[in-house]
């Protein structure tokens, strides 16, 4: 994954913080190493790592005397430092040397055995030579090694030091473990804004983006979005009020026209005019129902779907019987708990039963059933609905039959009500012929 090409703010912040921390560590080490290096005295500047290479180079020959077999590192040092010399000895009188040993050092050989670690100055003809002394315990036992004119401690040695390398990788690892949760915690306000935005819907107005945890840099953006949402809600509310008012105003002249037609006696077109007026009245009522539903705030509560369906079926029984049809009710269990707005859900079921009465034909059997999985079904024994029309009928003014058989808003209202309840409505065929509408709702735990 390329952190620089990523659009994720978390990833980009994490990488930049880790890299900045690494650069700070390197810069601090470099800055701190310079004064420390200059602070060291000439006697302390030699790199003591060469002692190990010298001790490893000493082997015992066939005659029992010590010999020097240089390894790669020691040979490289001897090449890089032509004046390099060293002298090694033990308590038993064995010794080995390399290079030009200062005469003054040879006069203090016995004294060296009493020292564990030291820096020896004042060697050489002008007393300007410095040597490093270390006691070493290894394969030859305890020996003493003195070295001069060898590699010195430099600023670059700090970066190759195992402590520095270990600290560098440890801090990098810790950074990748700690920084992402910190960045994620600091940006949790953005996650909350995203969750709030997912809830915004045309049918769920009034939702605003949370301002509690938003960073100051995004405060003005979130406020602007909330202001835009408020303007949209105000516009939608004005549209609802207009359509509801128009539908309400239509009812009065339609009712007057219907009354006057009823007072007319005979006439060739009186019956057709009455049907047109009834259709207009039904259209106005359904428009008013749609706007009332959109404007009302649902009051969700726990309810028994079986009881709700029983009440609606009982209320619609006289209408069904008067139309020459039969209604049958059945439930798999006595209690099916759902979270719903009872008035609007009852309205949806009532519309489905009215639809079955209207389109099921004479002598149709209308069955209302409630399943234990919170599925509500309304079926009839009429001609059914062709498959190509099963999506259209849920759209406003979507019809299969001619215009004088309804306004085409009842099923649209059913779909909107079911969607508000986080459910879905479908239509299919009954086994014996006819249409079957199913409303599936989330089932509450018992």
Secondary structure, 3 states (H helix, E strand, C coil): CCCCCCCCHHHHHHHHHHHHHHHHHHHHHHHHHHHHHHHCCHHHCECCHHHHHHHHHEEECCCCCEEECCCHHHHHHHHHCCCCEEEEEECCCCEEEECCCCHHHHCCHHHHCCCCEEEEEEECCCCCEEEEEEEEEECCEEEEEEEECCCECCHHHHHHCHHHHHHHHHHHHHHHHHHHHHHHHHCHHHHHHHHHHHHCECCECCCCCCCCCCCHHHHHHHHHHHHHHHHHHHHHHHHHHHHHHHHHHHHHHHHHHHHHHHHCCCCCCHHHHHHHHHHHHHHHHHHHHHHHHHHCCCCCEEEEHHHHHHHHHHHHHHHHHHCCCEEEEEECCCCCEEEECHHHHHHHHHHHHHHHHHHCCCCCEEEEEECCCCEEEEECCCCCCCHHHCCHHHCCCCCCCCHHHCCCCHHHHHHHHHHHCCCEEEEEECCCCCEEEEEECCECCC
